[in-house]
């Protein structure tokens, strides 16, 4: 087709820009609890993100990408005008990237999923007509936005309550922590491994049966728990110290555990949110590769996944600090035990959503999890002013993405059409 090289070049640039925006805004959410609780430093968070965000994007990012690529708009109506779909995907990527850049500049933790979905709906509505939008799919995605913070909040409430009941309120909390922290490590590692193995590896040529996936996940969880048990038992304290000093030691144990959940959260985020950047990229690559034919299915190229993973990591490294401060410190005071509870709940919610192909919002999921931890300590532990500001930024994101996408779509069509 005409201008194929130009289309691919612009798509790669805009996709990288969008992935950068995800790193600047959403990865900050993924790492904010670990940094806010002082379990990891900014530098350590960057290393964790570089490894696990990239791995999650490449290994498990294909499933949700299919929903972003062809689940929101009826691509069949573009069969005789594939250029319009290409212009729309370019507009969606650039609009979302610009909004994320603005939001990150001011420290607003907005949802990249809201942004790209709003942008795709916006271009489709003005480019072809509102009837081309799969409103049923959009409703399912919106349901995921509503349910994910609720599920994560309930999970984090239950997890932190279990930490309080079975460790912090025990007569010898340190001994209880040494017994139970490896179990929490197993749960974190098993959950992430199981869903990834079950849903995420087929597109890179590693399909596994359900039994093989669960067996391997149990093995990975046991390995992580075993290593954690060794680390935990090496932490020594003076038995004559009082309970308050023992609580400090317990938080150190959860600091170790939070490194595991930070890795899990980064992997979960990479697997889910990379779709927001590379879903439109995959659509354009498919159209150009098929000589202009618009298909309902396409093969996910590894280089597209790697492009998204790389952009996400660079975004966090260059522009992520302000959103980290808002989420990690502004909503409620976090300790390693609270941060662990929020991260494990959020990672579980996100990776399960990713596994079933439902694009959930990392921002909303993590904020919901942090609110759950805060509520376990009472409503006074939550800064409601910060929460109101976050909710307002969520409401603004969908129309902002849609309006920007409409304007950019007209400009691209004017210039290239």
C-alpha atoms as one frame of an Amber mdcrd trajectory, in Angstrom:
protein
   0.000   0.000   0.000   1.021   3.667  -0.449   3.122   5.303   2.294   3.692
   1.955   4.052   7.138   2.950   5.352   5.828   6.300   6.584   2.931   4.640
   8.399   5.213   2.117  10.127   7.721   4.804  11.094   5.096   7.109  12.587
   3.441   4.186  14.350   6.709   3.097  15.956   7.487   6.676  17.077   3.987
   7.368  18.435   3.837   3.916  20.065   7.165   4.526  21.786   5.903   7.947
  22.943   2.738   6.369  24.361   4.779   3.651  26.103   7.005   6.392  27.531
   3.878   8.079  28.912   2.793   4.815  30.519   6.192   4.537  32.176   6.061
   8.139  33.375   2.585   7.803  34.869   1.457   4.209  35.372   4.729   2.519
  36.292   5.039   5.127  39.007   1.832   3.620  40.396   3.294   0.137  40.202
   6.369   1.100  42.224   4.912   3.875  44.408   3.948   1.717  47.410   7.404
   0.149  47.626   9.089   3.542  47.435   6.560   5.229  49.752   7.089   2.595
  52.452  10.892   2.935  52.050  11.197  -0.756  51.121  13.131   0.190  47.991
  14.896   3.327  46.785  14.159   5.111  43.522  17.304   3.577  41.985  16.333
   0.066  43.068  12.803   0.616  41.746  14.230   1.550  38.344  16.236  -1.686
  38.223  13.204  -3.771  39.250  11.028  -2.013  36.676  13.598  -2.430  33.918
  13.687  -6.192  34.429  10.117  -7.091  35.338   8.100  -4.478  33.397   9.964
  -5.465  30.248   9.567  -9.193  30.985   5.839  -8.833  31.676   5.305  -6.882
  28.474   7.178  -9.357  26.272   6.079 -12.617  27.908   2.473 -11.917  28.880
   1.390  -8.786  27.034  -0.288 -10.386  24.040  -3.662 -11.293  25.555  -4.933
  -7.851  26.557  -3.399  -6.362  23.428  -5.969  -8.279  21.374  -8.777  -6.464
  23.229  -7.275  -3.010  22.652  -6.427  -3.826  19.026  -9.789  -5.082  17.801
 -12.252  -5.249  20.710 -13.255  -1.579  20.932 -14.007  -0.625  17.315 -15.608
  -2.648  14.515 -12.529  -2.807  12.272 -14.566  -4.487   9.525 -16.040  -1.113
   8.469 -12.535  -0.006   7.491 -12.114  -2.818   4.933 -12.388  -0.398   1.987
 -10.596   2.496   3.681  -7.750   1.028   5.768  -5.949   4.374   5.816  -8.694
   5.788   8.044  -8.043   3.085  10.630  -4.306   3.800  10.455  -4.925   7.546
  10.928  -7.175   6.753  13.873  -4.651   4.518  15.596  -1.911   7.124  15.059
  -4.198   9.803  16.515  -5.056   7.593  19.496  -1.398   6.936  20.316  -0.348
  10.583  20.027  -3.380  11.886  21.942  -2.889   9.451  24.808   0.843  10.134
  24.953   0.279  13.898  25.107  -2.319  13.614  27.873  -0.061  11.324  29.911
   2.820  13.760  29.513   0.657  16.637  30.791  -0.704  14.579  33.699   2.746
  13.309  34.715   4.118  16.853  34.623   1.624  17.824  37.343   1.811  14.569
  39.290  -1.724  13.402  38.422  -2.013   9.592  38.593  -4.371   9.131  35.642
  -5.291   5.880  33.956  -3.501   5.044  30.716  -6.268   2.520  29.993  -8.880
   5.295  30.262  -6.756   7.463  28.017  -6.289   5.020  25.123  -9.855   3.668
  25.229 -11.249   7.220  25.222  -8.938   8.135  22.348  -9.956   5.138  20.215
 -13.659   5.775  20.840 -13.126   9.466  20.027 -11.501   8.908  16.647 -14.035
   6.224  15.676 -16.980   8.459  16.555 -15.802  11.354  14.360 -13.977   9.326
  11.712 -16.701   6.861  10.787 -19.610   7.097  13.202 -20.602   6.132  16.726
 -22.185   2.930  15.423 -18.695   1.526  14.662 -17.831   1.452  18.364 -18.325
  -1.902  20.098 -20.248  -0.413  22.991 -20.638  -3.850  24.563 -16.853  -4.238
  24.710 -16.515  -0.693  26.037 -19.091  -1.505  28.731 -17.082  -4.601  29.691
 -13.926  -2.507  29.947 -15.726   0.112  32.040 -17.024  -2.673  34.280 -13.394
  -3.739  34.741 -12.544  -0.170  35.779 -15.311  -0.197  38.382 -14.692  -3.715
  39.681 -10.894  -3.731  39.788 -10.463  -1.112  42.571 -13.265  -2.724  44.564
 -11.758  -6.219  44.257  -8.250  -4.916  45.017  -9.544  -2.921  47.991 -11.314
  -5.937  49.495  -8.270  -8.161  48.910  -5.835  -5.683  50.460  -8.168  -5.184
  53.436  -8.274  -8.948  54.007  -4.525  -9.410  53.529  -3.570  -6.597  55.896
  -6.162  -7.732  58.428  -4.577 -11.202  58.333  -1.154  -9.627  58.903  -2.526
  -7.752  61.900  -4.338 -10.754  63.374  -1.783 -13.500  62.785   1.454 -11.519
  63.201   1.260  -8.018  64.671  -1.219  -8.847  67.462   0.473 -12.109  68.535
   2.293 -12.448  71.849   5.542 -13.116  69.967   5.011 -11.264  66.665   8.558
 -11.896  65.453   8.223 -15.666  65.711   4.858 -15.488  63.945   6.391 -13.391
  61.174   9.196 -15.894  60.637   6.590 -18.622  60.150   4.172 -16.733  57.935
   6.247 -14.348  55.790   7.508 -17.234  53.568   3.845 -18.241  53.084   2.981
 -14.736  51.871   5.979 -14.933  49.535   4.681 -18.224  48.151   1.237 -16.713
  47.524   2.713 -13.744  45.650   5.037 -15.827  43.484   2.457 -18.552  42.800
  -0.294 -16.123  41.773   1.853 -14.247  39.280   3.503 -17.397  37.905   0.256
 -19.365  37.499  -1.627 -16.740  35.532   1.398 -15.899  33.397   2.044 -19.536
  32.522  -1.627 -20.269  31.896  -2.366 -17.283  29.681   0.743 -15.473  28.627
   3.314 -17.660  26.873   1.504 -19.216  23.917   2.247 -16.320  21.564   6.008
 -16.804  21.982   5.838 -20.510  21.220   5.707 -21.941  24.748   2.199 -23.352
  25.218   1.778 -25.320  28.447  -1.058 -27.500  29.684  -2.990 -26.497  32.794
  -1.302 -29.205  34.878   2.166 -28.208  33.645   1.435 -24.545  34.367   0.196
 -25.144  37.915   3.035 -27.545  38.687   5.622 -25.060  37.489   3.899 -22.221
  39.378   3.972 -24.244  42.604   7.664 -24.918  42.030   8.431 -21.238  41.452
   6.396 -20.247  44.509   8.175 -22.854  46.645  11.583 -21.663  45.410  10.800
 -18.024  46.236   9.371 -19.017  49.634  12.443 -21.134  50.392  14.812 -18.290
  49.544  12.658 -15.935  51.594  12.736 -18.289  54.588  16.553 -18.307  54.468
  16.691 -14.508  54.387  14.099 -14.169  57.154  15.904 -16.523  59.523  19.160
 -14.643  59.088  17.616 -11.512  60.608  18.640 -11.555  64.265  17.394  -9.437
  67.163  18.090  -9.222  70.866  15.403 -11.345  72.566  15.479  -8.914  75.491
  14.152  -6.071  73.342  10.567  -4.953  73.822   7.676  -5.544  71.397   8.052
  -2.127  69.767  11.588  -2.965  68.645  10.353  -6.348  67.446   7.742  -4.558
  65.329  10.594  -2.663  63.664  12.213  -5.981  62.821   8.917  -7.326  61.459
   8.650  -4.340  59.148  12.167  -5.185  57.926  10.876  -8.669  57.114   7.997
  -7.185  55.168  10.511  -4.930  53.473  12.121  -8.099  52.099   8.685  -9.403
  51.147   7.795  -6.141  49.445  10.712  -6.553  47.063   8.965  -9.751  45.884
   5.616  -7.988  45.502   7.281  -5.039  43.769   8.664  -7.469  41.185   5.219
  -9.068  40.910   3.515  -5.704  40.542   5.968  -4.592  37.868   5.479  -7.833
  35.929   1.692  -7.618  36.263   1.712  -4.008  35.128   3.907  -4.755  32.131
   1.672  -7.643  31.066  -1.510  -5.557  31.262  -0.669  -1.976  30.381   1.769
  -2.567  27.527  -1.398  -3.219  25.495  -2.331   0.451  25.769   0.731   1.368
  23.728   1.154  -1.567  21.376  -2.477  -2.508  20.654  -2.818   0.321  18.105
   0.735  -0.379  16.878  -0.190  -4.012  16.248  -3.265  -2.943  14.283  -1.232
  -0.727  11.945   1.537  -3.313  11.525  -1.096  -5.900  10.618  -2.737  -3.653
   8.007   0.557  -2.671   6.379   1.842  -6.254   6.485  -1.315  -7.490   4.749
  -1.049  -4.917   1.972  -3.939  -2.820   3.258  -6.257  -5.676   4.187  -8.021
  -5.109   7.515  -8.248  -8.396   9.419  -9.911  -9.285  12.698  -6.830 -11.233
  13.787  -3.088 -10.725  13.438   0.126 -12.172  14.744   1.713 -10.201  17.590
   5.287  -9.454  16.518   7.911  -9.777  19.243   9.526  -6.478  18.255   6.237
  -4.668  18.958   6.111  -6.089  22.484   9.776  -5.156  23.007   9.102  -1.612
  21.762   6.371  -1.213  24.369   8.488  -2.685  27.168  11.454  -0.447  26.393
   9.349   2.721  26.248   7.726   1.944  29.598  11.093   1.566  31.357  12.494
   4.807  29.898   9.341   6.707  30.912   9.706   5.757  34.569  13.397   6.621
  34.590  12.929  10.080  33.123   9.578  11.428  34.347   8.009   9.226  37.022
   8.913  10.891  40.317   5.957  13.254  40.786   3.289  10.584  40.414   5.276
   8.320  42.754   5.044  11.033  45.428   1.270  11.405  44.995   0.410   7.698
  45.159   3.142   6.436  47.504   2.916   9.153  50.138  -0.230  11.221  49.624
  -3.164   8.825  50.138  -2.191   7.203  53.451   0.962   6.544  55.466   2.553
   3.319  54.267   4.802   0.883  56.096   6.290  -2.208  54.418   3.516  -4.442
  55.819   0.817  -2.098  54.507   2.587  -1.610  51.206   2.979  -5.366  50.791
  -0.732  -5.939  51.382  -1.676  -3.309  48.800   0.822  -4.548  46.214  -0.099
  -8.222  46.513  -3.809  -7.406  46.201  -3.256  -5.084  43.240  -0.865  -7.443
  41.432  -3.280 -10.347  41.824  -6.197  -8.285  40.512  -4.237  -6.911  37.548
  -2.651 -10.158  36.442  -5.951 -12.070  36.630  -7.609  -9.299  34.605  -4.774
  -9.506  32.103  -5.097 -13.288  31.917  -8.792 -13.160  30.978  -8.217 -10.375
  28.453  -9.894  -7.544  30.405  -7.879  -4.297  30.390  -8.087  -3.113  33.997
  -6.674   0.193  35.178  -3.453  -0.198  37.144  -3.993   3.246  38.641  -7.466
   2.491  39.917  -6.499  -0.990  41.087  -3.560   0.215  43.139  -5.410   3.216
  44.563  -8.260   0.867  45.522  -5.769  -1.452  47.223  -4.157   1.429  49.137
  -7.597   2.628  50.231  -8.352  -0.899  51.455  -5.232  -0.864  53.619  -6.125
   2.604  54.888  -9.676   1.551  55.770  -8.282  -1.367  57.786  -6.835   1.330
  60.068  -9.908   3.589  59.995 -11.179   6.334  57.668  -9.072   8.939  59.486
  -5.934   7.268  58.115  -6.866   8.344  54.559  -6.240  11.830  53.120  -9.613
  12.354  51.460  -8.454  15.581  49.775  -5.817  13.673  47.813  -8.335  10.930
  46.974 -10.807  13.532  45.632  -8.104  14.989  43.389  -7.238  11.541  42.046
 -10.888  10.726  41.339 -11.301  14.024  39.482  -8.272  13.266  37.288  -9.821
   9.890  36.416 -13.099  11.534  35.352 -11.300  14.065  33.133  -9.035  11.507
  31.404 -11.594   9.792  29.131 -13.008  12.990  27.570  -9.523  14.524  27.373
  -8.227  11.505  25.454 -11.277  11.519  23.168 -11.116  15.255  22.360  -7.371
  15.224  21.691  -7.783  12.169  19.489 -10.538  13.832  17.453  -8.403  16.924
  16.800  -5.280  14.939  15.915  -7.281  12.589  13.676  -8.515  15.553  11.605
  -4.963  16.966  11.385  -3.445  13.629  10.288  -6.186  13.079   7.717  -5.664
  16.621   6.401  -1.887  16.170   6.113  -1.688  12.555   4.884  -5.087  12.130
   3.231
